Protein backbone atom coordinates (compact mmCIF):
# COMPACT_ATOMS: atom_id res chain seq x y z
CA UNK A 1 0.00 0.00 0.00
CA UNK A 2 2.86 2.33 0.82
CA UNK A 3 4.40 1.81 -2.63
CA UNK A 4 1.10 2.62 -4.29
CA UNK A 5 0.84 5.96 -2.49
CA UNK A 6 4.39 6.88 -3.59
CA UNK A 7 3.54 6.07 -7.20
CA UNK A 8 0.42 8.23 -7.05
CA UNK A 9 2.39 11.10 -5.50
CA UNK A 10 5.09 10.80 -8.17
CA UNK A 11 2.52 10.82 -10.99
CA UNK A 12 0.83 13.88 -9.47
CA UNK A 13 4.13 15.78 -9.32
CA UNK A 14 5.10 14.86 -12.88
CA UNK A 15 1.71 16.07 -14.13
CA UNK A 16 2.31 19.56 -12.65
CA UNK A 17 5.17 20.39 -14.97
CA UNK A 18 4.25 21.82 -18.40
CA UNK A 19 5.39 19.85 -21.44
CA UNK A 20 8.85 20.48 -22.84
CA UNK A 21 8.74 21.64 -26.46
CA UNK A 22 11.29 22.26 -29.21
CA UNK A 23 12.09 25.59 -30.88
CA UNK A 24 10.03 24.54 -33.90
CA UNK A 25 7.03 23.75 -31.67
CA UNK A 26 7.53 27.09 -29.88
CA UNK A 27 7.37 28.94 -33.21
CA UNK A 28 4.24 27.00 -34.20
CA UNK A 29 2.47 27.70 -30.90
CA UNK A 30 3.48 31.35 -31.06
CA UNK A 31 2.00 31.68 -34.56
CA UNK A 32 -1.21 29.93 -33.46
CA UNK A 33 -1.59 32.21 -30.42
CA UNK A 34 -0.51 35.50 -31.98
CA UNK A 35 -2.03 35.24 -35.44
CA UNK A 36 -1.32 38.70 -36.84
CA UNK A 37 -3.44 38.02 -39.95
CA UNK A 38 -6.64 38.04 -37.89
CA UNK A 39 -8.52 40.97 -36.42
CA UNK A 40 -8.37 39.41 -32.96
CA UNK A 41 -4.84 38.77 -31.73
CA UNK A 42 -3.94 36.38 -28.91
CA UNK A 43 -0.98 36.58 -26.57
CA UNK A 44 2.18 34.69 -25.74
CA UNK A 45 3.99 35.47 -22.49
CA UNK A 46 7.39 34.63 -21.05
CA UNK A 47 6.89 33.52 -17.43
CA UNK A 48 10.53 33.30 -16.41
CA UNK A 49 13.31 30.74 -16.19
CA UNK A 50 13.73 27.86 -13.78
CA UNK A 51 16.06 24.86 -13.60
CA UNK A 52 17.47 25.32 -17.12
CA UNK A 53 14.14 25.98 -18.86
CA UNK A 54 12.27 29.07 -20.09
CA UNK A 55 8.53 28.94 -19.35
CA UNK A 56 5.84 30.36 -21.66
CA UNK A 57 2.06 30.76 -21.71
CA UNK A 58 0.32 30.78 -25.11
CA UNK A 59 -3.20 32.30 -25.16
CA UNK A 60 -4.91 32.12 -28.56
CA UNK A 61 -8.20 33.98 -28.94
CA UNK A 62 -11.17 31.70 -28.27
CA UNK A 63 -9.08 28.76 -27.04
CA UNK A 64 -7.75 27.74 -23.63
CA UNK A 65 -4.26 28.85 -22.70
CA UNK A 66 -1.40 26.37 -22.98
CA UNK A 67 1.75 26.39 -20.88
CA UNK A 68 5.05 24.99 -22.10
CA UNK A 69 8.75 25.11 -21.39
CA UNK A 70 11.77 25.08 -23.68
CA UNK A 71 15.45 24.63 -22.92
CA UNK A 72 16.98 27.87 -21.76
CA UNK A 73 18.68 29.79 -24.57
CA UNK A 74 16.73 28.33 -27.50
CA UNK A 75 14.47 31.41 -27.64
CA UNK A 76 16.23 34.77 -27.84
CA UNK A 77 15.11 36.85 -24.86
CA UNK A 78 16.18 40.41 -24.09
CA UNK A 79 15.94 39.79 -20.34
CA UNK A 80 15.64 36.62 -18.29
CA UNK A 81 14.17 36.58 -14.80
CA UNK A 82 13.24 33.87 -12.28
CA UNK A 83 10.03 31.95 -12.99
CA UNK A 84 6.90 33.46 -11.49
CA UNK A 85 3.22 32.57 -11.51
CA UNK A 86 2.36 36.23 -10.92
CA UNK A 87 0.88 37.30 -14.26
CA UNK A 88 1.69 40.99 -13.77
CA UNK A 89 5.42 40.16 -13.96
CA UNK A 90 5.20 38.22 -17.24
CA UNK A 91 6.53 39.83 -20.41
CA UNK A 92 5.43 39.40 -24.03
CA UNK A 93 7.17 36.42 -25.62
CA UNK A 94 9.42 37.27 -28.56
CA UNK A 95 8.47 36.16 -32.07
CA UNK A 96 10.91 34.44 -34.39
CA UNK A 97 11.89 37.25 -36.75
CA UNK A 98 14.09 34.98 -38.87
CA UNK A 99 11.18 34.30 -41.21
CA UNK A 100 10.53 38.04 -41.64
CA UNK A 101 13.01 38.26 -44.51
CA UNK A 102 10.55 36.35 -46.71
CA UNK A 103 7.80 38.95 -46.32
CA UNK A 104 7.08 41.14 -49.34
CA UNK A 105 5.11 44.36 -48.85
CA UNK A 106 3.48 45.84 -51.92
CA UNK A 107 1.71 49.18 -52.07
CA UNK A 108 -2.04 48.70 -52.29
CA UNK A 109 -1.90 45.02 -51.35
CA UNK A 110 -2.23 43.03 -48.17
CA UNK A 111 0.94 41.99 -46.38
CA UNK A 112 1.32 38.31 -47.26
CA UNK A 113 4.17 35.93 -47.95
CA UNK A 114 4.88 35.22 -51.60
OpenMM code with the backbone's topology and positions (N, CA, C; nanometers):
from openmm import Vec3, app, unit

residues = "UNK UNK UNK UNK UNK UNK UNK UNK UNK UNK UNK UNK UNK UNK UNK UNK UNK UNK UNK UNK UNK UNK UNK UNK UNK UNK UNK UNK UNK UNK UNK UNK UNK UNK UNK UNK UNK UNK UNK UNK UNK UNK UNK UNK UNK UNK UNK UNK UNK UNK UNK UNK UNK UNK UNK UNK UNK UNK UNK UNK UNK UNK UNK UNK UNK UNK UNK UNK UNK UNK UNK UNK UNK UNK UNK UNK UNK UNK UNK UNK UNK UNK UNK UNK UNK UNK UNK UNK UNK UNK UNK UNK UNK UNK UNK UNK UNK UNK UNK UNK UNK UNK UNK UNK UNK UNK UNK UNK UNK UNK UNK UNK UNK UNK".split()
positions = [
    Vec3(0.0826, -0.1201, 0.0000),
    Vec3(0.0000, 0.0000, 0.0000),
    Vec3(0.0863, 0.1255, 0.0000),
    Vec3(0.1960, 0.1178, 0.0734),
    Vec3(0.2855, 0.2329, 0.0822),
    Vec3(0.3481, 0.2644, -0.0542),
    Vec3(0.3831, 0.1622, -0.1293),
    Vec3(0.4402, 0.1806, -0.2633),
    Vec3(0.3389, 0.2458, -0.3553),
    Vec3(0.2156, 0.2058, -0.3449),
    Vec3(0.1100, 0.2617, -0.4289),
    Vec3(0.0926, 0.4115, -0.4049),
    Vec3(0.0994, 0.4526, -0.2778),
    Vec3(0.0844, 0.5958, -0.2487),
    Vec3(0.2022, 0.6762, -0.3035),
    Vec3(0.3227, 0.6188, -0.3021),
    Vec3(0.4386, 0.6877, -0.3591),
    Vec3(0.4250, 0.7030, -0.5109),
    Vec3(0.3737, 0.6012, -0.5755),
    Vec3(0.3543, 0.6069, -0.7204),
    Vec3(0.2515, 0.7142, -0.7557),
    Vec3(0.1446, 0.7219, -0.6807),
    Vec3(0.0415, 0.8232, -0.7050),
    Vec3(0.0977, 0.9628, -0.6834),
    Vec3(0.1766, 0.9801, -0.5769),
    Vec3(0.2391, 1.1104, -0.5505),
    Vec3(0.3358, 1.1485, -0.6623),
    Vec3(0.4153, 1.0543, -0.7085),
    Vec3(0.5091, 1.0802, -0.8171),
    Vec3(0.4359, 1.1197, -0.9452),
    Vec3(0.3293, 1.0493, -0.9787),
    Vec3(0.2520, 1.0822, -1.0990),
    Vec3(0.1869, 1.2202, -1.0868),
    Vec3(0.1433, 1.2559, -0.9681),
    Vec3(0.0829, 1.3879, -0.9470),
    Vec3(0.1861, 1.4982, -0.9655),
    Vec3(0.3082, 1.4775, -0.9184),
    Vec3(0.4135, 1.5783, -0.9325),
    Vec3(0.4598, 1.5919, -1.0772),
    Vec3(0.4691, 1.4817, -1.1480),
    Vec3(0.5100, 1.4861, -1.2883),
    Vec3(0.4050, 1.5590, -1.3710),
    Vec3(0.2795, 1.5429, -1.3396),
    Vec3(0.1713, 1.6074, -1.4131),
    Vec3(0.1672, 1.7575, -1.3944),
    Vec3(0.2331, 1.8122, -1.2930),
    Vec3(0.2311, 1.9559, -1.2652),
    Vec3(0.3225, 2.0343, -1.3581),
    Vec3(0.4208, 1.9710, -1.4121),
    Vec3(0.5175, 2.0392, -1.4969),
    Vec3(0.4635, 2.0501, -1.6392),
    Vec3(0.4740, 2.1700, -1.7018),
    Vec3(0.4254, 2.1817, -1.8396),
    Vec3(0.5129, 2.1001, -1.9346),
    Vec3(0.4603, 2.0653, -2.0502),
    Vec3(0.5386, 1.9849, -2.1441),
    Vec3(0.6595, 2.0619, -2.1967),
    Vec3(0.7662, 1.9892, -2.2236),
    Vec3(0.8854, 2.0479, -2.2838),
    Vec3(0.8681, 2.0423, -2.4350),
    Vec3(0.8918, 2.1565, -2.5018),
    Vec3(0.8740, 2.1637, -2.6464),
    Vec3(1.0050, 2.2053, -2.7132),
    Vec3(1.0114, 2.1864, -2.8431),
    Vec3(1.1289, 2.2257, -2.9215),
    Vec3(1.1114, 2.3687, -2.9720),
    Vec3(1.2160, 2.4244, -3.0307),
    Vec3(1.2092, 2.5594, -3.0876),
    Vec3(1.1055, 2.5642, -3.2000),
    Vec3(1.1007, 2.4600, -3.2805),
    Vec3(1.0030, 2.4544, -3.3902),
    Vec3(0.8599, 2.4542, -3.3350),
    Vec3(0.8357, 2.3775, -3.2287),
    Vec3(0.7035, 2.3754, -3.1668),
    Vec3(0.6703, 2.5101, -3.1026),
    Vec3(0.7730, 2.5757, -3.0448),
    Vec3(0.7526, 2.7095, -2.9880),
    Vec3(0.7048, 2.8056, -3.0970),
    Vec3(0.7749, 2.8053, -3.2108),
    Vec3(0.7374, 2.8944, -3.3215),
    Vec3(0.5946, 2.8663, -3.3689),
    Vec3(0.5591, 2.7387, -3.3759),
    Vec3(0.4243, 2.7003, -3.4199),
    Vec3(0.3192, 2.7480, -3.3190),
    Vec3(0.3428, 2.7256, -3.1920),
    Vec3(0.2468, 2.7695, -3.0897),
    Vec3(0.2371, 2.9215, -3.0848),
    Vec3(0.3496, 2.9887, -3.1045),
    Vec3(0.3481, 3.1352, -3.1055),
    Vec3(0.2602, 3.1842, -3.2204),
    Vec3(0.2784, 3.1276, -3.3395),
    Vec3(0.1998, 3.1683, -3.4556),
    Vec3(0.0515, 3.1389, -3.4357),
    Vec3(0.0191, 3.0275, -3.3719),
    Vec3(-0.1208, 2.9935, -3.3457),
    Vec3(-0.1832, 3.0919, -3.2466),
    Vec3(-0.1065, 3.1309, -3.1452),
    Vec3(-0.1590, 3.2215, -3.0419),
    Vec3(-0.1666, 3.3649, -3.0918),
    Vec3(-0.0596, 3.4110, -3.1538),
    Vec3(-0.0514, 3.5500, -3.1982),
    Vec3(-0.0616, 3.5512, -3.3498),
    Vec3(-0.1800, 3.5284, -3.4004),
    Vec3(-0.2034, 3.5243, -3.5442),
    Vec3(-0.2276, 3.6665, -3.5929),
    Vec3(-0.1243, 3.7292, -3.6458),
    Vec3(-0.1321, 3.8697, -3.6844),
    Vec3(-0.2168, 3.8927, -3.8093),
    Vec3(-0.2609, 3.7860, -3.8760),
    Vec3(-0.3440, 3.8018, -3.9951),
    Vec3(-0.4913, 3.8154, -3.9592),
    Vec3(-0.5255, 3.7923, -3.8343),
    Vec3(-0.6640, 3.8035, -3.7895),
    Vec3(-0.6888, 3.9390, -3.7241),
    Vec3(-0.8150, 3.9738, -3.7118),
    Vec3(-0.8518, 4.0966, -3.6421),
    Vec3(-0.8267, 4.0824, -3.4928),
    Vec3(-0.8593, 3.9665, -3.4378),
    Vec3(-0.8373, 3.9412, -3.2956),
    Vec3(-0.7027, 3.8722, -3.2785),
    Vec3(-0.6195, 3.9277, -3.1922),
    Vec3(-0.4842, 3.8767, -3.1734),
    Vec3(-0.4705, 3.8205, -3.0320),
    Vec3(-0.4173, 3.6996, -3.0210),
    Vec3(-0.3938, 3.6377, -2.8913),
    Vec3(-0.2626, 3.6855, -2.8314),
    Vec3(-0.2195, 3.6178, -2.7275),
    Vec3(-0.0985, 3.6584, -2.6570),
    Vec3(-0.0086, 3.5386, -2.6303),
    Vec3(0.1184, 3.5667, -2.6192),
    Vec3(0.2175, 3.4695, -2.5739),
    Vec3(0.3055, 3.5419, -2.4733),
    Vec3(0.3229, 3.4820, -2.3559),
    Vec3(0.3987, 3.5466, -2.2493),
    Vec3(0.5144, 3.4599, -2.2030),
    Vec3(0.6244, 3.5270, -2.1702),
    Vec3(0.7388, 3.4635, -2.1054),
    Vec3(0.7143, 3.4723, -1.9557),
    Vec3(0.7186, 3.3576, -1.8857),
    Vec3(0.6887, 3.3522, -1.7434),
    Vec3(0.8135, 3.3512, -1.6557),
    Vec3(0.9288, 3.3333, -1.7167),
    Vec3(1.0530, 3.3296, -1.6413),
    Vec3(1.1292, 3.2006, -1.6668),
    Vec3(1.2439, 3.1901, -1.6011),
    Vec3(1.3309, 3.0740, -1.6190),
    Vec3(1.3483, 3.0012, -1.4864),
    Vec3(1.3559, 2.8682, -1.4976),
    Vec3(1.3729, 2.7860, -1.3779),
    Vec3(1.4376, 2.6545, -1.4174),
    Vec3(1.5409, 2.6157, -1.3453),
    Vec3(1.6060, 2.4856, -1.3603),
    Vec3(1.6458, 2.4540, -1.5047),
    Vec3(1.6983, 2.5534, -1.5762),
    Vec3(1.7469, 2.5319, -1.7123),
    Vec3(1.6419, 2.5396, -1.8207),
    Vec3(1.5214, 2.5864, -1.7873),
    Vec3(1.4139, 2.5982, -1.8857),
    Vec3(1.3527, 2.7382, -1.8812),
    Vec3(1.3056, 2.7842, -1.9983),
    Vec3(1.2274, 2.9073, -2.0091),
    Vec3(1.0812, 2.8646, -2.0192),
    Vec3(0.9944, 2.9298, -1.9416),
    Vec3(0.8528, 2.8942, -1.9352),
    Vec3(0.7686, 2.9983, -2.0092),
    Vec3(0.6695, 2.9493, -2.0853),
    Vec3(0.5845, 3.0357, -2.1660),
    Vec3(0.4373, 2.9972, -2.1490),
    Vec3(0.3504, 3.0972, -2.1710),
    Vec3(0.2060, 3.0759, -2.1710),
    Vec3(0.1529, 3.1282, -2.3042),
    Vec3(0.0884, 3.0417, -2.3816),
    Vec3(0.0316, 3.0780, -2.5108),
    Vec3(-0.1198, 3.0896, -2.4948),
    Vec3(-0.1767, 3.2050, -2.5331),
    Vec3(-0.3199, 3.2303, -2.5158),
    Vec3(-0.3841, 3.2722, -2.6476),
    Vec3(-0.4220, 3.1761, -2.7328),
    Vec3(-0.4909, 3.2115, -2.8562),
    Vec3(-0.6324, 3.2610, -2.8261),
    Vec3(-0.6846, 3.3458, -2.9125),
    Vec3(-0.8201, 3.3976, -2.8941),
    Vec3(-0.9196, 3.2833, -2.9118),
    Vec3(-1.0115, 3.2693, -2.8176),
    Vec3(-1.1165, 3.1696, -2.8273),
    Vec3(-1.0748, 3.0276, -2.7939),
    Vec3(-0.9546, 3.0096, -2.7406),
    Vec3(-0.9077, 2.8760, -2.7038),
    Vec3(-0.8428, 2.8835, -2.5660),
    Vec3(-0.8380, 2.7717, -2.4959),
    Vec3(-0.7751, 2.7738, -2.3634),
    Vec3(-0.6242, 2.7984, -2.3736),
    Vec3(-0.5693, 2.8583, -2.2701),
    Vec3(-0.4256, 2.8849, -2.2696),
    Vec3(-0.3486, 2.7543, -2.2524),
    Vec3(-0.2271, 2.7535, -2.3062),
    Vec3(-0.1399, 2.6367, -2.2976),
    Vec3(-0.0052, 2.6814, -2.2435),
    Vec3(0.0443, 2.6094, -2.1457),
    Vec3(0.1746, 2.6385, -2.0880),
    Vec3(0.2756, 2.5392, -2.1434),
    Vec3(0.3992, 2.5858, -2.1602),
    Vec3(0.5052, 2.4987, -2.2099),
    Vec3(0.6391, 2.5526, -2.1628),
    Vec3(0.7389, 2.4681, -2.1719),
    Vec3(0.8746, 2.5107, -2.1393),
    Vec3(0.9673, 2.4647, -2.2502),
    Vec3(1.0774, 2.5377, -2.2657),
    Vec3(1.1766, 2.5081, -2.3685),
    Vec3(1.3137, 2.5262, -2.3044),
    Vec3(1.4121, 2.4519, -2.3507),
    Vec3(1.5453, 2.4629, -2.2919),
    Vec3(1.5929, 2.6070, -2.2974),
    Vec3(1.6514, 2.6501, -2.1883),
    Vec3(1.6983, 2.7873, -2.1763),
    Vec3(1.7980, 2.8196, -2.2874),
    Vec3(1.7783, 2.9336, -2.3523),
    Vec3(1.8684, 2.9791, -2.4569),
    Vec3(1.8219, 2.9488, -2.5981),
    Vec3(1.7205, 2.8639, -2.6155),
    Vec3(1.6728, 2.8330, -2.7505),
    Vec3(1.5867, 2.9448, -2.8072),
    Vec3(1.5254, 3.0244, -2.7215),
    Vec3(1.4471, 3.1405, -2.7643),
    Vec3(1.5248, 3.2644, -2.7210),
    Vec3(1.5479, 3.3549, -2.8151),
    Vec3(1.6229, 3.4770, -2.7842),
    Vec3(1.5366, 3.5696, -2.6986),
    Vec3(1.5827, 3.5963, -2.5776),
    Vec3(1.5115, 3.6850, -2.4861),
    Vec3(1.5999, 3.8043, -2.4543),
    Vec3(1.5396, 3.9217, -2.4432),
    Vec3(1.6183, 4.0406, -2.4088),
    Vec3(1.6542, 4.0420, -2.2615),
    Vec3(1.5689, 3.9808, -2.1777),
    Vec3(1.5943, 3.9790, -2.0339),
    Vec3(1.5331, 3.8532, -1.9740),
    Vec3(1.6141, 3.7796, -1.9002),
    Vec3(1.5644, 3.6623, -1.8287),
    Vec3(1.5422, 3.7000, -1.6830),
    Vec3(1.4427, 3.6375, -1.6220),
    Vec3(1.4168, 3.6576, -1.4799),
    Vec3(1.3665, 3.5267, -1.4213),
    Vec3(1.3703, 3.5112, -1.2899),
    Vec3(1.3239, 3.3866, -1.2280),
    Vec3(1.1759, 3.3616, -1.2574),
    Vec3(1.1407, 3.2349, -1.2707),
    Vec3(1.0031, 3.1945, -1.2989),
    Vec3(0.9078, 3.2499, -1.1934),
    Vec3(0.7929, 3.2971, -1.2404),
    Vec3(0.6904, 3.3464, -1.1495),
    Vec3(0.5528, 3.3097, -1.2027),
    Vec3(0.4601, 3.2814, -1.1119),
    Vec3(0.3217, 3.2566, -1.1508),
    Vec3(0.2410, 3.3858, -1.1470),
    Vec3(0.3021, 3.4929, -1.1004),
    Vec3(0.2357, 3.6229, -1.0919),
    Vec3(0.2287, 3.6845, -1.2315),
    Vec3(0.1109, 3.6859, -1.2883),
    Vec3(0.0880, 3.7304, -1.4261),
    Vec3(0.1353, 3.8734, -1.4536),
    Vec3(0.1296, 3.9604, -1.3549),
    Vec3(0.1689, 4.0992, -1.3767),
    Vec3(0.3191, 4.1131, -1.4041),
    Vec3(0.3978, 4.0114, -1.3714),
    Vec3(0.5420, 4.0158, -1.3956),
    Vec3(0.5832, 3.9492, -1.5271),
    Vec3(0.4884, 3.8855, -1.5960),
    Vec3(0.5197, 3.8216, -1.7236),
    Vec3(0.5471, 3.9274, -1.8295),
    Vec3(0.6251, 3.8915, -1.9304),
    Vec3(0.6531, 3.9828, -2.0408),
    Vec3(0.6079, 3.9175, -2.1718),
    Vec3(0.5799, 3.9980, -2.2741),
    Vec3(0.5433, 3.9398, -2.4034),
    Vec3(0.6556, 3.8504, -2.4564),
    Vec3(0.6187, 3.7354, -2.5061),
    Vec3(0.7171, 3.6424, -2.5619),
    Vec3(0.7634, 3.6941, -2.6972),
    Vec3(0.8910, 3.6763, -2.7274),
    Vec3(0.9422, 3.7266, -2.8558),
    Vec3(0.9047, 3.6359, -2.9724),
    Vec3(0.8716, 3.6959, -3.0863),
    Vec3(0.8472, 3.6156, -3.2070),
    Vec3(0.9791, 3.5761, -3.2708),
    Vec3(0.9740, 3.4823, -3.3616),
    Vec3(1.0914, 3.4439, -3.4388),
    Vec3(1.0949, 3.5318, -3.5630),
    Vec3(1.1817, 3.6315, -3.5628),
    Vec3(1.1886, 3.7250, -3.6751),
    Vec3(1.2717, 3.6721, -3.7911),
    Vec3(1.3276, 3.5531, -3.7799),
    Vec3(1.4094, 3.4979, -3.8870),
    Vec3(1.3293, 3.4807, -4.0158),
    Vec3(1.2019, 3.4500, -4.0035),
    Vec3(1.1177, 3.4302, -4.1214),
    Vec3(1.0729, 3.5629, -4.1821),
    Vec3(1.0995, 3.6736, -4.1161),
    Vec3(1.0530, 3.8036, -4.1640),
    Vec3(1.1200, 3.8464, -4.2933),
    Vec3(1.2335, 3.7885, -4.3270),
    Vec3(1.3009, 3.8264, -4.4507),
    Vec3(1.2250, 3.7795, -4.5734),
    Vec3(1.1315, 3.6860, -4.5575),
    Vec3(1.0548, 3.6346, -4.6706),
    Vec3(0.9260, 3.7130, -4.6938),
    Vec3(0.9032, 3.8183, -4.6196),
    Vec3(0.7799, 3.8953, -4.6321),
    Vec3(0.7991, 4.0050, -4.7361),
    Vec3(0.7048, 4.0121, -4.8296),
    Vec3(0.7077, 4.1140, -4.9336),
    Vec3(0.5907, 4.2074, -4.9101),
    Vec3(0.6170, 4.3370, -4.9060),
    Vec3(0.5109, 4.4358, -4.8854),
    Vec3(0.4964, 4.5147, -5.0141),
    Vec3(0.3751, 4.5122, -5.0687),
    Vec3(0.3478, 4.5836, -5.1919),
    Vec3(0.2453, 4.6932, -5.1637),
    Vec3(0.2656, 4.8079, -5.2241),
    Vec3(0.1714, 4.9175, -5.2068),
    Vec3(0.0356, 4.8765, -5.2624),
    Vec3(-0.0689, 4.9004, -5.1845),
    Vec3(-0.2036, 4.8696, -5.2291),
    Vec3(-0.2422, 4.7233, -5.2162),
    Vec3(-0.1586, 4.6435, -5.1526),
    Vec3(-0.1896, 4.5016, -5.1354),
    Vec3(-0.1832, 4.4661, -4.9872),
    Vec3(-0.2350, 4.3503, -4.9551),
    Vec3(-0.2235, 4.3029, -4.8169),
    Vec3(-0.0833, 4.2480, -4.7935),
    Vec3(-0.0398, 4.2482, -4.6715),
    Vec3(0.0937, 4.1988, -4.6384),
    Vec3(0.0889, 4.0471, -4.6240),
    Vec3(0.1319, 3.9766, -4.7277),
    Vec3(0.1318, 3.8310, -4.7256),
    Vec3(0.2656, 3.7810, -4.7744),
    Vec3(0.2948, 3.6555, -4.7438),
    Vec3(0.4169, 3.5935, -4.7948),
    Vec3(0.3940, 3.5493, -4.9386),
    Vec3(0.4938, 3.5652, -5.0202),
    Vec3(0.4883, 3.5217, -5.1599),
    Vec3(0.5911, 3.4160, -5.1845),
] * unit.nanometer
topology = app.Topology()
chain = topology.addChain("A")
for resn in residues:
    res = topology.addResidue(resn, chain)
    for name in ("N", "CA", "C"):
        topology.addAtom(name, app.Element.getBySymbol(name[0]), res)
